[in-house]
């Protein structure tokens, strides 16, 4: 996955759990506000990176028999990065691309994923910790 994937997991994880964290620790509101101010751009970069990771995973599917645990972690990372990034990137995508058929479909998908934002953030942080330990 590399350092970029690890950074994306951590940044997206923090953005995903920001609302929950703000309720638990009100003193964290300042640093979280700074991170959330660029959350749309982080989401856009994460969306591109997640799609790239999915393409890499498909290209490396032959390694599934040799390293099934690593392939499962890589797939879970790619899916969680892509899903959480889609939620976070939608305002930025609509600003850049406008409203058309494609962005409407993306927005509908992001709306369906929206209730899982905190869960996806937790998954991203868990995968980041797991990747560091491994």
N, C-alpha and C positions, 0 to 999 in steps of 0.2 A: 504494500500500500504506500509506503514511503512517508516522508515528513509532511508533504502537502495534504495527504489524506488524513493524517493524524491531526494536523492543525484544523482542517475542515471539520472533523468530527468534534473537536473541542469547541470551536467557535459556534457551530450549529447547535451543539448540545446546550451550550450556555444560553443561546438565543431561544431555544425551544423551552427551557425550563425557567426563563426569565420571569414570567408572570407568577409562577409558583414560588420562586425564590424571593421575589419582592414581597409576597405575602408573609413568608416565614422570617425573612431578615430585612426589615425596612431600611436599615443602614446600607444595604447593597444597592439601593435605588440609583445612586449617583453613577457608579461605574457601569451598571446595567444600562442606564439611559445613554451613556456614551456608545456602548456596543450596539444598542438597538437603533441608534441614529444611522448607522451604516448597515443595518440588518438586511435591507433590500438588496444592497450590492453584494453582501456576503452570500445571500441566498442565490443571487444570479450566478456568481462564481461557483458556488456549490452545485448548482443545477448543471452547469457545464461539466464540472469535475465528476459529478455522479454519473452522468451519461457516459463520460469517458471511461470511468471505472467499470460500468456495465459492459461496454464494448471490449475492454481488456479482459474481463471475466469470461466473456463468450469466447474470445480468442484463446484463452488458456484452459478451456474446458477439458482438454486432454489430461491435465494434471489432477483431475478430480479423483481418479483412482489412487494416485500416489500420495496426495495430501488432501484428504477430504475435509479435515477440520479447518485448514487454512483457506480452502476454497469456500467453505460455508461462511467463515468470518468475512472474507472478501465480498461475497454476495450480500450478506446482511449489511455490511458497511455501505456498499454501493446503493442498495435499496433505501436504507435509512437516510443517507445523504441526499439522494434524489427526492425522496418524499418530503423531507423537512425543508429542503431548499425550495421546492415548488411552493410550499405554503408561504415562506418568507419572501420569495422573489416576485410574487404576483403583482404587488403595487408598482414595482420597478418595471416589470415586463409590460404592464399596461401603459405606463408612462412612455416607455421607449417605442413600443410597437403599436400603440393605439388599441382601439377596440375593433376586432375583426373576428371571424369565425374561429380561428385557431386560439386566440387569446380567451375567447368566451369559453371554449372547451377546457382550456387550461384552468381558468378560474373556477369552473364547475368541479373539476377534479381537486383543486386546492381546497375548495369549500368542503368536499367530502372528507378530505384528510385533516381538516382543521381541528376537529375534536381530539385528534390523536397527537397534537403538537407537543404537549408535555411528555407523553409517552415516548414519542420519537426522539425528543431531546435527551431523555434518560437513556434510551437505547444507544444514541450516539456517544454519550459520555461513558457508558459502560463498555462499548466497543473500543473507545480510545484507551481506557484503562487496561482492558484485556490485551490490546495491541502492544501497549507499553510493557506489560508483564511478559508477554510472549517474546 
